[in-house]
Protein backbone atom coordinates (compact mmCIF):
# COMPACT_ATOMS: atom_id res chain seq x y z
CA UNK A 1 0.00 0.00 0.00
CA UNK A 2 1.21 3.51 -0.79
CA UNK A 3 2.05 5.51 2.37
CA UNK A 4 -0.47 8.22 1.46
CA UNK A 5 -3.23 5.61 1.80
CA UNK A 6 -2.22 4.58 5.32
CA UNK A 7 -4.65 5.58 8.06
CA UNK A 8 -3.15 6.65 11.38
CA UNK A 9 -5.85 6.91 14.05
CA UNK A 10 -5.43 9.90 16.37
CA UNK A 11 -5.45 11.29 19.00
CA UNK A 12 -3.21 9.07 21.10
CA UNK A 13 -4.36 9.14 24.73
CA UNK A 14 -2.26 8.37 27.82
CA UNK A 15 -3.14 8.72 31.52
CA UNK A 16 -2.15 12.41 31.53
CA UNK A 17 -1.71 13.43 27.91
CA UNK A 18 -3.34 13.75 24.50
CA UNK A 19 -1.12 13.61 21.41
CA UNK A 20 -2.30 14.66 17.97
CA UNK A 21 -0.93 16.11 14.73
CA UNK A 22 -0.55 19.90 14.57
CA UNK A 23 -3.44 21.68 12.93
CA UNK A 24 -3.99 24.94 11.08
CA UNK A 25 -4.19 27.66 13.75
CA UNK A 26 -1.84 25.97 16.24
CA UNK A 27 1.03 28.36 15.53
CA UNK A 28 0.40 30.69 18.48
CA UNK A 29 0.44 27.98 21.17
CA UNK A 30 3.47 26.28 19.63
CA UNK A 31 5.30 29.60 19.43
CA UNK A 32 4.58 30.40 23.09
CA UNK A 33 6.09 27.09 24.21
CA UNK A 34 9.15 27.39 21.95
CA UNK A 35 9.92 30.92 23.17
CA UNK A 36 9.50 29.84 26.81
CA UNK A 37 12.08 27.11 26.30
CA UNK A 38 14.26 28.63 23.59
CA UNK A 39 17.55 28.84 25.51
CA UNK A 40 17.39 25.14 26.37
CA UNK A 41 16.22 24.13 22.89
CA UNK A 42 19.00 26.14 21.29
CA UNK A 43 21.63 24.04 23.06
CA UNK A 44 20.65 20.77 21.40
CA UNK A 45 18.03 21.25 18.68
CA UNK A 46 19.44 22.03 15.21
CA UNK A 47 16.18 23.76 14.23
CA UNK A 48 16.36 26.22 17.15
CA UNK A 49 18.85 28.63 15.62
CA UNK A 50 16.66 31.74 15.82
CA UNK A 51 13.56 32.59 17.79
CA UNK A 52 10.55 31.89 15.56
CA UNK A 53 7.77 34.37 14.89
CA UNK A 54 4.14 33.31 15.25
CA UNK A 55 4.01 33.10 11.45
CA UNK A 56 7.03 30.77 11.48
CA UNK A 57 5.30 28.50 13.99
CA UNK A 58 2.06 28.61 12.02
CA UNK A 59 3.95 27.61 8.87
CA UNK A 60 5.40 24.66 10.80
CA UNK A 61 1.90 23.62 11.94
CA UNK A 62 0.51 23.77 8.41
CA UNK A 63 3.42 21.87 6.89
CA UNK A 64 3.06 19.23 9.61
CA UNK A 65 -0.68 18.91 9.01
CA UNK A 66 -0.01 18.38 5.30
CA UNK A 67 2.69 15.79 6.00
CA UNK A 68 0.28 13.77 8.13
CA UNK A 69 -2.08 13.58 5.14
CA UNK A 70 0.60 12.96 2.51
CA UNK A 71 3.00 10.95 4.73
CA UNK A 72 5.88 13.06 3.43
CA UNK A 73 9.32 12.02 4.63
CA UNK A 74 10.59 15.61 4.75
CA UNK A 75 10.77 18.34 7.40
CA UNK A 76 8.89 18.63 9.65
CA UNK A 77 8.07 14.93 9.13
CA UNK A 78 5.23 13.65 11.38
CA UNK A 79 5.23 15.65 14.63
CA UNK A 80 2.68 15.14 17.38
CA UNK A 81 1.59 18.01 19.58
CA UNK A 82 1.38 17.08 23.26
CA UNK A 83 -1.44 18.49 25.36
CA UNK A 84 -2.10 18.26 29.09
CA UNK A 85 -5.42 16.40 29.35
CA UNK A 86 -6.57 18.38 32.39
CA UNK A 87 -5.82 21.87 31.10
CA UNK A 88 -5.61 21.30 27.32
CA UNK A 89 -2.36 23.30 27.40
CA UNK A 90 0.24 22.64 24.71
CA UNK A 91 3.34 21.33 26.47
CA UNK A 92 5.70 20.19 23.70
CA UNK A 93 6.25 18.02 20.66
CA UNK A 94 7.20 14.47 19.93
CA UNK A 95 6.71 12.50 16.74
CA UNK A 96 8.24 10.46 13.95
CA UNK A 97 10.91 11.30 11.41
CA UNK A 98 13.34 9.69 8.94
CA UNK A 99 10.99 6.78 8.37
CA UNK A 100 11.34 3.98 5.86
CA UNK A 101 8.08 2.19 5.13
CA UNK A 102 9.90 -0.57 3.21
CA UNK A 103 11.86 -1.88 6.23
CA UNK A 104 9.82 -0.59 8.17
CA UNK A 105 11.75 1.60 10.63
CA UNK A 106 11.35 5.03 12.12
CA UNK A 107 12.96 7.58 14.45
CA UNK A 108 11.43 9.44 17.38
CA UNK A 109 12.22 12.98 18.48
CA UNK A 110 10.89 15.16 21.30
CA UNK A 111 11.07 18.38 23.31
CA UNK A 112 9.07 19.73 26.25
CA UNK A 113 8.49 23.28 27.48
CA UNK A 114 10.39 24.37 30.58
CA UNK A 115 7.39 24.64 32.89
CA UNK A 116 6.60 20.92 32.44
CA UNK A 117 10.09 19.48 32.86
CA UNK A 118 10.67 16.92 35.63
CA UNK A 119 7.18 15.41 35.78
CA UNK A 120 7.80 12.33 33.64
CA UNK A 121 5.48 13.62 30.94
CA UNK A 122 7.86 13.20 28.02
CA UNK A 123 8.70 9.67 29.14
CA UNK A 124 4.94 9.02 29.12
CA UNK A 125 4.55 10.51 25.64
CA UNK A 126 7.46 8.56 24.15
CA UNK A 127 6.21 5.35 25.77
CA UNK A 128 2.88 5.98 24.02
CA UNK A 129 4.29 6.61 20.56
CA UNK A 130 6.66 3.66 20.94
CA UNK A 131 3.62 1.45 21.51
CA UNK A 132 1.84 3.13 18.62
CA UNK A 133 4.77 2.63 16.24
CA UNK A 134 4.97 -1.11 16.95
CA UNK A 135 1.27 -1.91 17.32
CA UNK A 136 -0.34 0.47 14.82
CA UNK A 137 2.40 1.29 12.32
CA UNK A 138 3.98 -2.17 12.31
CA UNK A 139 7.52 -0.89 12.77
CA UNK A 140 10.43 -3.33 13.22
CA UNK A 141 12.92 -0.79 14.54
CA UNK A 142 12.61 2.53 16.37
CA UNK A 143 15.61 4.79 16.92
CA UNK A 144 16.15 7.74 19.24
CA UNK A 145 19.24 9.91 18.78
CA UNK A 146 20.50 12.71 20.99
CA UNK A 147 23.56 14.75 21.85
CA UNK A 148 25.75 12.84 24.29
CA UNK A 149 25.68 15.88 26.58
CA UNK A 150 21.88 16.11 26.63
CA UNK A 151 21.37 14.38 29.97
CA UNK A 152 17.59 14.83 30.15
CA UNK A 153 17.04 13.57 26.63
CA UNK A 154 19.11 10.41 26.96
CA UNK A 155 17.35 9.39 30.19
CA UNK A 156 14.09 8.87 28.30
CA UNK A 157 15.16 5.95 26.06
CA UNK A 158 17.07 4.49 29.00
CA UNK A 159 13.90 4.49 31.13
CA UNK A 160 11.90 2.92 28.31
CA UNK A 161 14.15 -0.05 27.67
CA UNK A 162 15.86 1.22 24.53
CA UNK A 163 19.37 -0.12 24.04
CA UNK A 164 22.36 2.09 23.36
CA UNK A 165 23.27 0.88 19.90
CA UNK A 166 26.19 3.15 19.05
CA UNK A 167 28.03 6.36 19.84
CA UNK A 168 28.73 8.39 16.72
CA UNK A 169 31.88 10.33 17.47
CA UNK A 170 32.35 14.01 16.66
CA UNK A 171 29.43 14.39 14.24
CA UNK A 172 27.61 17.44 15.60
CA UNK A 173 28.35 20.97 16.70
CA UNK A 174 26.50 22.49 19.65
CA UNK A 175 25.44 26.12 20.11
CA UNK A 176 28.79 27.06 21.67
CA UNK A 177 30.64 25.74 18.63
CA UNK A 178 32.00 22.66 20.39
CA UNK A 179 32.00 19.32 18.59
CA UNK A 180 30.12 16.55 20.39
CA UNK A 181 28.97 12.95 19.93
CA UNK A 182 25.58 11.48 19.10
CA UNK A 183 24.03 8.62 21.07
CA UNK A 184 21.94 6.18 19.04
CA UNK A 185 19.35 4.19 21.00
CA UNK A 186 17.19 1.53 19.37
CA UNK A 187 14.26 -0.74 20.15
CA UNK A 188 13.00 -3.69 18.10
CA UNK A 189 9.97 -4.80 20.13
CA UNK A 190 7.96 -3.96 23.24
CA UNK A 191 10.18 -5.95 25.59
CA UNK A 192 11.32 -3.84 28.54
CA UNK A 193 8.85 -1.05 27.85
CA UNK A 194 7.10 -0.06 31.10
CA UNK A 195 3.43 -1.03 31.03
CA UNK A 196 1.07 1.89 30.46
CA UNK A 197 -2.47 2.09 29.09
CA UNK A 198 -2.50 3.87 25.74
CA UNK A 199 -5.49 4.24 23.41
CA UNK A 200 -6.05 5.68 19.94
Secondary structure, 3 states (H helix, E strand, C coil): CCHHHCCCCCCEECCCEEEECCCCCCHHHHHHHHHHCHHHHHHHCCCCCCCCCHHHHHHHHHHHHHHHHHCCCCCCCEEEEEEECCCCCEEEEEEEEEEECCCCEEEEEEEECHHHCCCCHHHHHHHHHHHHHHHCCCCCEEEEEEECCCHHHHHHHHHCCCEEEEEEEEEEECCCCCEEEEEEEEECCCCCCCCCCCEC
